[in-house]
Amino acid sequence: MLDPENRKIILLALLAVAVVFAGNSGWLSPGGLNAAAAAWKVWWDTWHIAVYVSAGGIILGGLVFLFWNRWQRSLAQQQMLARVASGPTLLLLPRADWRPIQPANVQVWTRMADALPHEEHLSFEISGSEEGLAFGLHASTEGLRAAMTQFKSEWPGLHSKAVQTDPAQAPNGWQVWWVELTPADPEQAVLAVSDDPLRAMLIEVNGVLGQGRGLVQVIARRNFGMKKTLGQKAFAARDEETRSKGVRALRQQDAKRYEERAGQAYLDVTLRAVGMADTEERAQGIARGLARSIAASFGGNNPVQPMQQGRDPQPVLLRLPGKHSPWASTDLAYLAHLAGSDLIQLAPRLMTAPARYLPADPEMRLVMDLHRTAFLEGVA
């Protein structure tokens, strides 16, 4: 290792050699300095131009990629919406001999969150008019096949048939009005104030007579962000430092609540109450009556309340997602399920399947191999 004095001597010697070399080369003369300055200016300008061109190319390429990616996503979204909108609609026919259904035990939406095609939605519907009431299910062909598998697993013996008149299609000359509702706080549970909120909706729809039609659409698709949000909130609540034991206990309760909610499946839900009638005033009255019956079925700690309304029939007909909010699958089960025998009695015009079919007794069956009729020709 060189000591500091020796390093200084070596640096001064190198500097002297550089000055002598520059003097012998003419760089220190006025002409040399001017030439060096001109060369430096040319290099500086060239470098700046290269930087500007490169930066402009990178920015332009990034913008092109951003717009291209956004256009591709928009195109895929439009194709998905068109695929669902043009999909079939099935009427779901509960059996008249079913036992009363307990919404707390319904698990169809927990399984549906994983069964639906990626980013596709379906519409569970309750419609009613003077012609009768019916449950319906609308989705793409693939989505409807997956949904029917889950519904038949939840309710064995469920009957279904293709719809003849789409309940979302308003007759010529009729007006449409709709109201969309969401919970006030998607992070809290939506608590029903009755044992079955479907009862109020069926009673309200059953009262639509004359030149009118009521329709409730529950448009649902898988939610991918709610679990992460609740998990982060639970972690933050447990990680918060506080000196107060009471505040710490409250934070632990919040963390436990968030963790319990994060353990459920979530769906983005558009809850739409629709009224159709020969006049706009009656269409509004039907839609708002349905919205009030839905809102009154859930508690005030996290009320389900109207968020927007409109008269455009396209969102209803095409089953387009509108104002939506995350719903836990167990909360959604209280709102969207089929009717048992108790609710069928409240809405006698509800379309149902006959009682369970039983095969004929073996003694009454006709076996073609054992019973034959001989053909005899007449004698001339």
Helices and strands as residue ranges (DSSP letters): H 4-25, H 30-85, E 89-93, G 103-105, H 108-115, E 122-129, E 132-138, H 141-154, E 159-162, E 175-183, H 198-206, E 212-222, H 226-239, H 245-262, E 266-277, H 280-295, E 304-310, H 314-317, E 325-328, H 329-335, H 341-346, G 362-364
